[in-house]
Amino acid sequence: MSLKMPSLRTIFMCLTISVAFLFALAPVIHADDDCQKRVIHADHKLHEAIEHHGWQSSQADHWRHELAEARSYCWEHSHRWWDEDEHRWHDQRDWDDHDHDHGH
């Protein structure tokens, strides 16, 4: 039984397809990373605002709005969003805009 070596053309085609695939995935990976960072930042700032200024402060309201915007951005660009409190991605638009309100 003899093994046939792939031709240079076959190797080149496989390499070309692999590189194209990597470049196609790069924006998706970057978008997910950007989404996650935006949500983490807004969530952290919201927790700080609540701790320093209170649940119903204008600062907390601002960061609640920013968190909602970050989640919406992720949903619009990736059809998923990062839940910083649970440390996981959600693939349903199931976030609660009031999950950081007093009493939740």
Summary of the structure (lengths in Angstrom):
residues: 104
radius of gyration: 21.7
end to end distance: 68.9
largest distance: 77.5
contacts: 243
relative contact order: 0.12
helix: 64%
strand: 6%
